[in-house]
Amino acid sequence: MARRKKPALSTPSTSRTTPVATARKWLAARNIEDIECIIPDQAGVARGKMMPVQKFLEAPTMTMPGSILTQTIAGEYPEDSESYQSDPADQDIHLEPDFSTLSVVPWEEDPTAQILHDAYHADGRPVEIAPRQVLRRVLELYANNGWKPIVAPEIEFYLVKPNTDPDYPLQPPAGRSGRSESARQSYSIAAVNEFDDLFDDIYHFSEAQGLEIDTLIHEEGAAQMEINLRHGDPLVLADQVFLFKRTIREAALRHQMYATFMAKPMEREPGSAMHIHQSVNAIKTGANIFSDKAGDPTPEFFAFIGGSQKYLPAVTCILAPYVNSYRRLIRSGSAPVNTMWGYDNRTVGLRVPNSGPAARRLENRIPSSDANPYLAIAASLACGYLGMIEGSQVSDPVSGAANEEEIALPRGLLEAVSLFEESEELIEVFGKRFVSTYSAIKRAEFETFMQVISPWEREYLLLNV
């Protein structure tokens, strides 16, 4: 399990030292002046407040309008409807710090710290639409059955030249040689070395925050990279992906580049994914329930796959949350567009990597890198959970190319949202409030997209229709 390297800020119940007191010592030892109080929103954007350390220590609980969790990626709000349960008064939600997430912000010039918060209603109930709480809700379902899921995300992203005019296509940046990539460079060490100074900063920033990188590789696209994280607790890993995205963007800006997690940033290049490796341990024994004592796969393993096959189409709006996400999910691309499974087969949506019995796991290859990590991990685990609870049947494994078959996933955002809203089983898992709010946000984002005229329309319709 991945563990944070920074000092633990929680203390045993027998100790008189409170988390605030421990944090006070930690902040004083580092001469921290300001602290960023952060909550991830539905898009995975960091929202919150910056405040002096002393003010934070005097009152670590803060309030913010609940509407921050209903914003679209364009900063707008869905219109009220029967399916959208809004708060017309926009009352405050209470944000409680998770002291285990306290870390430095290494790219700031002045000594600065950051800490993630959880959202609660005034009466103490968790805010059911807050992404960290959504993931906790799914993890609680596992715990109620004596299970503890383990995940390991892999995040792909592109480095691009600064693009200050959105009408212009993105281009790969120049590396230390002064040249931009013009050919595919999968797993090329030389291509990674082109950006050594940038990756040195990423590693330094990550170490300062207690983030653990397992491997770094060059992916298939021009200046497309992938960072793999060590396996561990789903909430800890979601926090790490959330912080990694911010870290990589900040490091890239230092080197006059952008880092983008768009699912499909360039027309002729592959899309970017966030693959999620998943296994489940028994809480009592710590053993992987996907393998029996003889080392063979268990019924739970196949039911987890079967549930993923059954429900992944209905959570695609979470795994592929934007209009751009569906440009990645095409038959001619490298991303899987099916819910088939197979052993060490990268053309299926659900891959079983080669491993020993203790590490038997399922890799969900459908999510795109633009997905909110809390929601994507929650959605992926929810599908497997339902499969195990229902004893879902699994299809035969596929050994050949699977992307030649019919596309099994929704082809667009609105279709995906409708499937999510129609699944009674997923509504039970996520709660009606989250399903209706998330769906309303996605529909509002689609309406914003429809106001934009694309180059394709000007190219083929302007003088031909």
N, C-alpha and C positions, 0 to 999 in steps of 0.2 A: 504494500500500500504506500502511495506517495505521502510523505510527511513534510510539513512545513519546517524549514530550517531555522526560521526566526524563533526567538524564545516564546514558549507557551505563555499565554496571558490569562488562562483560566487556572484556578487553584482548587484543590480538594475542598469539599464542604467542611472538613474539620479545621481548615485554616481560617484565621480571622482576616487575612488579606483579601480585600475585594478586587475584582477585575479592574475597577477604576484606579485603585491604589497601585496595582501592578503596572497598569498602563502609565500612570504618572511617573513612576521610576524609569520605565522604558523610554518615554518621551524626553525626560530630563537628561538621561544618559546620552542622548543623541542631539541634544540642544534643539529639539524640534520647536519651531515657532508657530507654524500653522498646520491645520489638519483638514483634509478633504473628507467630508462625510458623504458617502456615496450609496445610492441605491440603483440597481439596474432596472431599466424600464422594459416595456414589451419588446423593443427592438434590440435590447442589450446595450443601450446607450447609458452612460454614467450620468445620473442626475443627482442633485444634492446641494450641499452648501460648503463653502470654505469658511473656517472660523479660527480665531486665535486658540491656541492650545488651552489656555487657562479657562476660557469661556466654555470650551468643550468639556473639560474636566469638572466644572461646576455643575453642568447640566448635560450629560451625554445623550439624553433622550431629546430629540428635536421633532418638530412637526413640519409638514409640507402639505400642500393641497393634494387630495386624492386624485385629482385629474392628471397628475404627472404620469400615472399608470394607464391612462387612456389616450395618450397622444399618439398620432401617427408619426411615421418617419419624417414627414414634411412639417411636423409641428402643429398640425391641425387636430380637430376633435370630431369624432363621428356625431352625426345628428341623432337625436333621440328617436328611438323606434320601439316597437313592441319587443324586439329581440335584444335590445340594448338596455341593460339595467343601470342607468346612470344615477348620479347623485346631483340633483338640481341645485343644491346648496353648495356643492364642491367643498365639503367639510374636510378638515385636516385629518391626516393619518399620522400616527405616532411611529417614529423611526427609532428602533433600539439598535445600538451598535453590537456587532458580533466581534468581540475583542480578539478572537482567534485570527481575524483577518487583518489586524493592525500591522502595517508595514510602512517603510519609507517610500517616498516618491523620488526615485533617484535622478530623474532628469530635471528637477526643479533646482534653480540656483540657490534659493534660500532653503534652509532645512525644513522639509515638509513631510508630513505623514498622510496616510490614507487609511480609511476603515470602512468596511461594508456594513450596511444596516439592513435590518428586517422590518417590515411594515406591519403595524397592528392597528386595529380600530381602537377607539377611545375606551371601549369596554374590555380590551385585552385580547379580543379574537384576532387571529392572523388575517391580514388582508388577502382574500382568496385569489385575487388576480395578480398579486406581486410575484414575479418569476421565481424568486428564491423560495417563496412559500408554496408555489405550485410544485416545484421539485420535491420539497419536503413532504407534501401530501402524498406523492407517489411512493417515496421512500417509506413512509409510514405504512402503506398498504403491504409492502414487502415485509417490514418488521413484524406486522401483525400475524404473518404466516411463518415467522422464524427465519426469514431470509434477509441477506444483506447483499445488494448488488454491488458489483465492482465494474468500473469503466476505465477506458483509456482512449481519449480523443486524439485524433490526428487532424491538424488544421492546415489547409492550403491557402496561400495568398500570393498576390502578384506585387512586384515592385514596378512602379511606373514613373515616367517623367512627370513633374508637376503639371497639373492640368487645371488652369484657372478659368477656362471657358468650356462649359459642359457640351457645347456643340461640336467640339473637336474630339476625334477618337483618341483613346489612350495609346501610349507607346512605351516600349521597354526603355529603361534608363541606361545610360552609359556606365560601365563598370570602371575598374581602375585602369584598364587598357585604353579607355577613352572611346570604346566602341559598344554599340548595343547588340544584343543577341539577334541573330538572323536565322537560326536553325534550332531545332529541338535539342535539348541538352539534358535529357533524363539522367539523373544520378551522376551528373558530371561534377567531379571535384573541382576542376578548373573553372567551371561556371560559378560555383559557390565562391571560390577564391576571388572572383571579380568583385565581390562585395564583402571582403574580409573585415574591413573597418566597421561596416554596419553591423555585421553579425557579432563582432567583439562587443559592441555597445549593447546589443540585444542580450548577450550572455551576462554582461556585467549588470545591466538593469534587472535581469531576471534573478540573478543571485542575490542582489540587494533586497529583493522583495520576497525571497524564499520560494521562488517558482522553479520547478525542476523540469528541465528539458531533457528528454531521453535521446532523441536523434534529430538532426537537421539534414535535409536532403534537397537537391534541386529536382523539381517535378518536371513534367513533360512540356509545359508551356514556356514561352520566352520570359525569363526572369520570374518564373513561378517557383515558389519554395513551399516546403512542407516542414512543419515542426510537430514532432510526436511527443506526447507527454506520458509520464509513467502512470501505471494503473493505480487506482485507489478509490476512495469514497466519492460517490457521484457529486455531492455538493462541493467538496473540496476541489474536484477537477473542474466543475463548472465555474467556480470562482477563478481558478487558474486560467481557463480559456478567456474569461471576461477580462482579466488583468493582462493576459498575454496580448490580446488584440490591441489594447491601449498602449502597451509597452512597445510593440512592433511599430505602430504608427508613429509614436514619439521618436523612436530611434531613427526611423526612415527620414523624418523631417529634418533631423540633425545633419543628414547627408544629402539634402536637397532632392529628396525623392518622396513619393507617396507610397504607402503600403495599403493595398485595397483587399478587402474580403468580399467584394462583389462576387456573386456566383458565376457570372459570365461577363468579365470586363472588356474583353476584346473579341471581335467577330471570329477570327480564324484561329483562335487559341482555345485550348481545353478550358472547361469550367473549373472552379475551385470547390472542393468538398470539405466536409468535416466528418470523417469516418469515425464511428463510435464502436469500440470493442467492448463487449458486455459479457460478464459471467455473473454467477450468483453463488454466494457462500451460505452455508448453514450457520446461523448465529451461534448455536451451541458448540459446534465442533470446529468451525472455521473451514470446513471442507467444501470444495467446489461441488455443488449438487448436480452439475452437468455430467459428472463422472461417478460411476459406482466403484465399489472396492476393488473390482477386477480391472478397473481402468477403462471400462466400456462406457459409451454414452448412455444416459439415463432417459426414461420417458419424459422427465422434466425438460431435458435439453431439447428434445424434438418438439415438445409442446410449446416451448419458448419460440422456436423457429416458426411453428405453425401459427401462433398468435401474431408474430411479426408479419407473416405473409397475409394474414386476414385483415389486420388493422392498419398497416402502414399507409395504404392509400388514403385512409380517413384522417391521418395526421400529417399528410403531405403539406398542408398549409402552414404547419409549424416547422417542418424540416426544409421546406422551400417557401419562405415567407413573403417573397416579393415577385412582382411581374418578371423581373430580370432572372429570377431563380429558374424559371421554366425554360429559359433559353439554354440552360445547361442540360436539361432533361430531354434530350432529343436522340433519336436512334443513331444518327451519324456521329454523335459525340462519344467521348470516352466514359461518360457517367452511365451507371446502370439505370434502365427505365422499366425494370421489372421487379417482382417480389419473389423471384426464384432463388433457390439456394444451392450451394455446391461446396465441395472441399477444395480449398485453395484455387478458387475460380473468381477472377476479378471482373468478369462480365455479368455476374449476378448481383442483385441488390443485397443479398445476404450471404456473406462468405464465411466459411469455417476455416480459419488459418491452421496450418500445420502446427501441432503443439503436443506436449505430453498431457496426460489425463488431468493433472492439477491445474493446467492453464487452458483447458478446453473452454472456448468462448465463441461468440457469434459477432461478426463485424457487420454493422449496418452501414452500407456504402451509399445510401440515398441522401442523407442530409447534405446541404450545401453550407459553405463556410460563412454565409451571411446570416445563418440562423442564430437566434438567441441561444447560447449554450445551455442555460438552465431549462428552457422550454424544450429544446431538441433532445436533451438527455432524458427529461421527464417523459416526453412523448415516446421515445424509443423504448424506454423501460416499461412504459404502460402497456405497449403492445405485447411484449414478452410476458408481462405479468398476467394479462388477460388470457393469454394462451395457456399458461400453467394452471390458472384457476379453472378454465373451461376444458382442459385436456384437449386442446386443438390438435387436429390432424395435420400432418406435414406432407407435402408433395415429395416426389422422388428427387434426389439431388441431380443437378445438371453438371455434366462434365465438359460440354462444348461451349461454343459462343452463344450466349443467351440474348444478346441485344438484337439479334436478328428476328426475334419473335415480336408479337404485338405488344405495344406499349401498355403496361398495366397500371400506370400511375396517372393521376389527373393531368390534363394537358395545359391547364391554366389555373390562375389563382381563384377565380370565382367558383369553378367546379370543385376545387379542393376544399374551399370553405364550406360549400354545401354538404360534401361528404362528412366533414367534421361535425356539422350541426345535426346531421341525421343519425349519428351513431349514439344510440342510447347507452351502450356500454362505456363509451368514452366520456359521455356527459356525466355518468356516475363516477368515473375516476377523477375527472378534472373539476366537476361542479358546474352547475348551470351558469353561475355568474361569470366564471372565466370564459366558458365557451361562447356565451353571447357577447361579452366585451371584446374578446379577441376577434371574433368574426366581424363585428361592427368596425373595428379598426382596419382590418384587411379590406373590407368593402370600401371604406373611405379612401384608403390608399389607392385602390384601383380606380376610383372616380378621379382622383388627382392625376393619375397616370393618363387617363383618357383625355385630359385637357391638353396634352403635349402632342404636337405633330412631329412624326419621326422623319429622318432622312429617306427611309424606304418609301414613305408616302409621297414625298416630293419627287423622288426619283422616278417612280413608276406610275403615279397618278396625275401628276401636274399637267402633262401635255398629252396623255394617252387616253383619258376617259372623258 
